Amino acid sequence: MSFNSAEREYYQCLSTDPKKTIGIKPGSKCEELDTGLEYIFDGTAWKKKIVSSSINGSFANIKTEPLVGAKTVGTVAASLFAGASRLATRGYMKVVNVGTLPVYYGASSVTTATGIPVQPGEVEIFEVGDLPIYFIAAANNEVRVEER
């Protein structure tokens, strides 16, 4: 499926679908519906879109040491935090997927089919305060969690 504008085209596909390269306008975008990943066509090949995250405010305002922990995301959705429980003064949480499988996040009802994926090697930052974020994986997978 696609729709066109004057300068570029927008496509949606599955990760298993081949992405055509003939007749595609440079700058066109493709979203994989099953992974949520986005690609941009550079004129010869589809390149994965790099997503950046930012934190509003100043690092000068951070007055506490980060709480960091190694966690295993399993096959049952569970709230994720760095220590034995959520940091009471948490402003944000950073999750680094150091495992070999994608992990998925969302509300308490998250599944691997409905969650937003964090691929191996990717980092996700949440400005959540004390709200819980739930994670799940298809099999046990290691992540690192930082709370501040």
C-alpha positions as CSV (number, residue, x, y, z in Angstrom):
1,M,0.0,0.0,0.0
2,S,1.3,3.5,-0.8
3,F,0.3,7.1,-1.3
4,N,2.1,9.7,-3.3
5,S,3.1,13.4,-2.8
6,A,4.9,15.6,-5.3
7,E,8.4,14.8,-3.9
8,R,8.1,11.4,-2.2
9,E,6.0,8.3,-1.7
10,Y,4.9,6.6,1.5
11,Y,4.8,2.8,1.8
12,Q,3.6,0.3,4.4
13,C,4.7,-3.3,4.3
14,L,5.7,-6.3,6.5
15,S,9.3,-7.0,7.4
16,T,9.2,-10.1,5.2
17,D,8.0,-8.2,2.1
18,P,10.7,-7.3,-0.5
19,K,11.1,-3.5,-0.7
20,K,11.2,-2.5,-4.4
21,T,13.9,-0.1,-5.5
22,I,13.0,0.5,-9.2
23,G,10.9,3.7,-9.8
24,I,11.1,4.8,-6.1
25,K,11.7,8.5,-5.5
26,P,14.6,9.5,-3.2
27,G,13.3,10.5,0.2
28,S,10.4,8.1,0.0
29,K,9.5,6.4,3.3
30,C,8.5,2.8,4.2
31,E,7.0,1.6,7.5
32,E,7.1,-2.0,8.5
33,L,3.8,-2.7,10.1
34,D,4.9,-5.7,12.1
35,T,8.1,-4.2,13.5
36,G,7.3,-0.4,13.6
37,L,10.7,0.3,11.9
38,E,10.9,3.0,9.3
39,Y,13.1,3.2,6.2
40,I,14.1,6.1,3.9
41,F,15.0,5.5,0.3
42,D,18.3,7.3,-0.6
43,G,18.0,6.8,-4.4
44,T,19.6,3.4,-4.5
45,A,18.7,1.5,-1.3
46,W,16.3,1.6,1.7
47,K,18.1,2.8,4.8
48,K,16.8,2.3,8.4
49,K,15.7,5.5,9.9
50,I,17.7,6.4,13.0
51,V,15.4,7.6,15.8
52,S,16.9,10.0,18.3
53,S,15.6,10.7,21.8
54,S,16.0,13.8,23.8
55,I,15.4,14.8,27.4
56,N,14.1,18.2,28.2
57,G,15.9,20.2,30.8
58,S,19.4,20.6,32.0
59,F,21.9,18.0,33.3
60,A,22.8,20.5,35.9
61,N,19.5,19.7,37.6
62,I,20.4,16.0,38.0
63,K,21.4,15.7,41.6
64,T,21.3,12.0,42.3
65,E,23.3,9.1,41.1
66,P,21.6,6.9,38.6
67,L,20.2,3.5,39.7
68,V,21.3,0.9,37.2
69,G,20.4,-2.8,37.0
70,A,20.6,-5.8,34.8
71,K,17.2,-7.4,34.2
72,T,15.7,-10.3,32.3
73,V,12.6,-9.6,30.3
74,G,10.5,-12.8,30.2
75,T,7.4,-14.2,28.5
76,V,5.0,-12.6,30.9
77,A,4.4,-8.9,30.9
78,A,6.1,-7.2,33.9
79,S,6.8,-3.7,35.0
80,L,10.5,-2.9,34.5
81,F,12.8,-1.0,36.9
82,A,16.5,-1.0,37.8
83,G,16.3,-2.1,41.5
84,A,14.0,-4.2,43.6
85,S,11.2,-1.6,42.9
86,R,10.6,1.6,41.0
87,L,12.8,4.5,42.1
88,A,10.5,6.7,44.2
89,T,12.0,9.9,42.7
90,R,12.2,8.6,39.1
91,G,11.9,11.2,36.4
92,Y,13.0,9.0,33.5
93,M,14.0,5.4,32.7
94,K,16.5,4.3,30.1
95,V,16.4,0.7,28.7
96,V,19.2,-0.8,26.7
97,N,18.5,-4.1,25.0
98,V,21.7,-6.0,25.4
99,G,20.2,-9.4,24.5
100,T,19.7,-11.1,21.2
101,L,15.9,-10.8,20.9
102,P,13.6,-7.9,20.6
103,V,11.7,-6.8,23.7
104,Y,8.3,-5.1,23.6
105,Y,6.8,-2.4,25.8
106,G,3.4,-1.0,26.5
107,A,0.6,-1.1,29.1
108,S,0.0,-4.0,31.5
109,S,-1.7,-6.0,28.8
110,V,1.3,-5.7,26.3
111,T,2.1,-8.8,24.2
112,T,4.8,-9.4,21.6
113,A,2.1,-8.8,19.0
114,T,0.9,-5.5,20.4
115,G,4.0,-4.0,22.0
116,I,6.4,-1.5,20.6
117,P,9.7,-3.2,19.8
118,V,13.1,-2.4,21.1
119,Q,15.6,-4.3,18.9
120,P,18.9,-5.8,20.2
121,G,21.4,-2.9,20.6
122,E,18.8,-0.2,20.7
123,V,18.1,2.2,23.6
124,E,14.8,3.6,24.6
125,I,14.3,6.5,27.0
126,F,11.0,7.1,28.9
127,E,10.1,10.3,30.6
128,V,7.6,8.5,32.9
129,G,8.0,9.6,36.5
130,D,6.5,6.8,38.6
131,L,4.2,5.4,35.9
132,P,4.9,1.7,35.2
133,I,6.1,0.6,31.8
134,Y,5.6,-3.1,31.0
135,F,7.9,-5.3,29.0
136,I,7.6,-8.7,27.4
137,A,9.7,-10.9,25.1
138,A,9.2,-14.1,23.1
139,A,11.9,-15.8,25.4
140,N,14.1,-14.6,28.2
141,N,16.2,-11.6,27.1
142,E,18.7,-9.4,29.0
143,V,18.3,-5.6,29.2
144,R,20.0,-2.9,31.3
145,V,17.9,-0.3,33.1
146,E,18.8,3.1,34.4
147,E,16.5,5.2,36.5
148,R,17.0,8.8,37.7
